[in-house]
């Protein structure tokens, strides 16, 4: 899967929070909702309560890397995903953040199952002549 697109506009963050499914892990909160566009989009946010700009930007960079390395994102097609960093994520080891993200994606896949075998559905009827 290609790198997911980024959500940058407030409108899409709010749509994910209002219409999406919320899953909470120790270090992150994730809102996800199916979108009408092709492809997965991911947005990252960390509130000022977490720390100064250096701390917030470092956490955002770590979360972006968790998403980039996640192989489970391949199963999340056509979703808007908003990831909110929590205070406990600041000092968490990177592998623990990866575990949190895997936990969240497993719960989201249960809520929005995707058919694994897309090849069994033919594109158009075949003519046997």
C-alpha positions as a printed Julia matrix, in Angstrom:
129×3 Matrix{Float64}:
   0.0     0.0     0.0
   1.19    3.49   -0.77
   1.76    6.05    1.95
  -1.65    7.27    3.17
  -2.67   10.82    2.38
  -2.74   13.41    5.14
  -5.78   15.11    6.64
  -4.94   18.76    7.16
  -8.27   20.61    7.18
 -10.2    21.08   10.41
 -13.44   20.12    8.68
 -12.23   16.55    8.1
 -10.88   16.21   11.65
 -14.3    17.21   12.97
 -16.13   14.85   10.59
 -14.01   11.94   11.81
 -14.69   12.86   15.44
 -18.44   13.36   14.91
 -19.21   10.48   12.56
 -16.36    8.08   13.22
 -15.78    5.23   15.59
 -13.62    6.02   18.61
 -11.05    3.54   19.93
  -8.91    4.39   22.95
  -5.52    2.85   23.72
  -3.05    3.77   26.45
  -1.01    6.19   24.35
  -3.42    7.27   21.61
  -7.04    7.93   20.79
  -8.16    7.13   17.25
 -11.28    8.19   15.36
 -11.95    6.4    12.08
 -14.75    6.65    9.58
 -15.24    5.31    6.08
 -14.8     8.07    3.53
 -16.3     8.56    0.12
 -12.92    9.13   -1.48
 -10.54    6.53   -2.78
  -7.69    5.9    -0.41
  -6.89    6.2     3.25
  -6.22    9.57    4.84
  -4.56   10.05    8.21
  -4.47   13.12   10.46
  -2.41   13.67   13.59
  -3.1    16.0    16.46
  -1.53   16.65   19.86
  -3.03   19.24   22.22
  -1.09   21.97   23.99
  -1.76   20.21   27.29
   0.86   17.63   26.3
   3.8    20.03   26.38
   5.63   22.71   24.45
   6.02   22.72   20.66
   9.15   20.58   20.73
   7.41   17.82   22.7
   4.24   17.95   20.57
   6.14   17.86   17.28
   8.3    14.97   18.47
   5.2    12.98   19.4
   3.59   13.76   16.03
   6.73   12.58   14.22
   6.73    9.34   16.22
   3.04    8.75   15.43
   3.65    9.37   11.72
   6.43    6.8    11.79
   4.18    4.27   13.55
   1.63    4.65   10.74
   4.31    4.46    8.06
   5.71    1.2     9.46
   2.33   -0.39   10.14
   1.57   -3.27    7.8
  -1.98   -3.45    9.15
  -2.84   -0.17    7.4
  -3.19   -2.22    4.2
  -6.52   -3.5     5.52
  -7.89   -0.01    6.19
  -8.86    1.14    2.71
 -10.97    4.27    2.16
 -10.92    5.5     5.75
 -10.3     8.83    7.4
  -8.23    8.14   10.5
  -7.48   10.79   13.12
  -4.83    9.94   15.71
  -4.68   11.98   18.91
  -1.52   11.69   20.98
  -1.99   11.39   24.75
   0.31   12.47   27.57
   1.36    8.89   28.29
   2.68    8.55   24.72
   5.39   11.16   25.25
   7.67    8.87   27.27
   6.44    5.57   25.86
   8.88    3.32   24.0
   8.35    3.25   20.26
   7.39   -0.44   20.27
   4.66    0.3    22.83
   3.24    2.96   20.49
   3.27    0.4    17.68
   1.43   -2.07   19.91
  -1.19    0.57   20.75
  -1.73    1.32   17.08
  -2.04   -2.38   16.23
  -4.59   -2.78   19.03
  -6.62    0.13   17.64
  -6.56   -1.17   14.07
  -7.69   -4.64   15.2
 -10.71   -3.1    16.91
 -11.51   -0.94   13.9
 -11.34   -3.92   11.55
 -13.84   -5.75   13.77
 -16.21   -2.78   13.5
 -15.73   -2.38    9.73
 -14.87   -5.78    8.26
 -13.34   -5.73    4.8
 -13.69   -8.7     2.5
 -10.26  -10.27    2.2
 -10.83  -12.09   -1.09
 -11.67   -9.51   -3.73
 -10.5   -11.71   -6.6
 -13.46  -14.11   -6.32
 -15.87  -11.45   -7.59
 -15.58  -11.17  -11.38
 -15.4    -7.71  -12.91
 -18.04   -8.52  -15.51
 -19.95  -11.61  -16.55
 -18.01  -13.93  -18.83
 -19.58  -15.16  -22.02
 -19.13  -18.93  -22.6
 -19.28  -19.1   -26.4
